[in-house]
């Protein structure tokens, strides 16, 4: 994590950052729009909290930014044999589980810093290592089993998350559309992926 | 306005079965990815952070 660790400082992405830093450009119009126009609203409405890494040698440069929010993954299974009896109101055992999670709502790396030749890992990979570490750190105030992300349904971001150990939550786009209530013909703009923090060794 | 951040829907049927199965399988792989170096770096980042 050398570059982010040695040459950057983690800050809350707030009005001070917006006022004093150069416009953040990660090469994605939607992300740039979020980190310019929506980020403060998300924070003030307590929907997510955003952070950034600024460059130590020039604090007006935002190297990377991300937004996290508390979330959970809930599963509900009604055994097949019982499904037919649902309409008769016969008491039945449902299998419900809820796992605590943190959602990465937005994540972007300044396009000028994506790959630094002297670094073993890209800044994006360093950032993901930091986020995972942060949520297994002993000082973390809450339990968190999974990191979840709603990635753009595009080759590069999906490749990035999979390289970092994330798994698609749904086996197919079709299944994801059904569960999220989209029409079969609708475009799936984002895909949910998760990483299980339990595999990490401290 | 940017695309809204989607929350995780309740997983049902096949999606729920598959997710629970993977979560259970991961428990068997508990602490198998060594992250000592990354966690140490993360602690330094947090110590230096300006919150």
Interface residues (C-beta under 8 A of the other chain):
Chain A: X1 X2 X4 X5 X9 X10 X11 X12 X30 X31 X33 X34 X37 X38 X42 X47 X48 X67 X69 X71 X72 X73 X74 X75 X76 X77 X78 X97 X99 X101 X103 X105 X106 X129 X130 X132 X133 X134 X136 X137 X139 X145 X148 X150 X165 X167 X169 X170 X171 X175 X179 X180 X181 X189 X190 X192 X196 X198 X199 X200 X201 X202
Chain B: X1 X2 X3 X5 X6 X7 X8 X9 X10 X11 X12 X13 X14 X15 X16 X17 X18 X19 X20 X22 X23 X26 X27 X29 X30 X31 X32 X33 X34 X35 X36 X37 X38 X39 X41 X42 X43 X44 X45 X46 X48 X49 X50 X51
